[in-house]
Amino acid sequence: TTLIKGLFLENKIAEAVELFTKLMRERVCEPNEVMYGTVVNGLCKIGYTSTAIGLLRTMEKGSCKPDTIVYSTIIDSLCKDKMVKDALDLLAEMIEKGIPPNVLTYS
C-alpha cells in the first residue's frame, strides 16, 4: 500500500495501477480495504473518477467490500467534477446497502 501511495504522489499513475493490478492478478497479497482505498483516493485526486467507480464495482463483486471511506472519496470526486446527481445517486446506493455515511460524506 505504501509503494502504491508513493507512486500516486509522484504522479506515476500508470505504474501505481499496474502494480495494484499485478498484485491482484498474481495473488501476491489479497487486497484489503486500505489498499483499495489508496488506489481509489489516488485515482480520484487526479480526476479518474470513472476508473475509481469501476474499482468500486470490482470490490462489490469480491470479498473486500467498499466502506464509508471509499464511497465518500468517490462522492467527493463526483461533486468536484460537477456530477452532483451521480454523487447523490451513489450516496443513496451507499445508504441502501447499509453503509453509513459520516461527516466526510456530507462535507
Residue pairs with C-beta under 8 A, 6 or more apart in sequence:
1 34
1 35
1 38
3 19
4 16
4 19
4 20
4 35
4 38
4 39
4 42
5 38
5 42
7 13
7 15
7 16
7 19
7 42
8 16
8 38
8 39
8 41
8 42
8 45
8 46
11 46
13 42
13 43
13 46
13 48
16 39
16 42
17 39
17 43
17 51
20 31
20 35
20 39
22 28
23 29
23 31
23 35
24 31
29 35
30 63
30 64
31 64
32 64
33 64
33 65
33 66
33 67
33 69
33 70
36 55
36 59
36 64
36 66
36 70
37 67
37 69
37 70
37 73
39 52
39 55
40 52
40 55
40 56
40 70
40 73
40 74
41 73
43 49
43 51
43 52
43 55
44 52
44 73
44 74
44 76
44 77
45 77
47 77
47 81
49 74
49 77
49 78
49 81
49 83
52 73
52 74
52 77
53 74
53 90
56 66
56 70
56 71
56 74
59 65
59 66
59 70
60 66
66 99
67 99
68 94
68 99
68 100
68 101
68 102
68 104
68 105
69 104
71 90
71 91
71 94
71 99
71 101
71 105
72 101
72 102
72 104
72 105
74 90
75 87
75 90
75 91
75 94
75 105
76 104
78 84
78 86
78 87
78 90
79 87
91 101
91 105
94 101
94 105
95 101
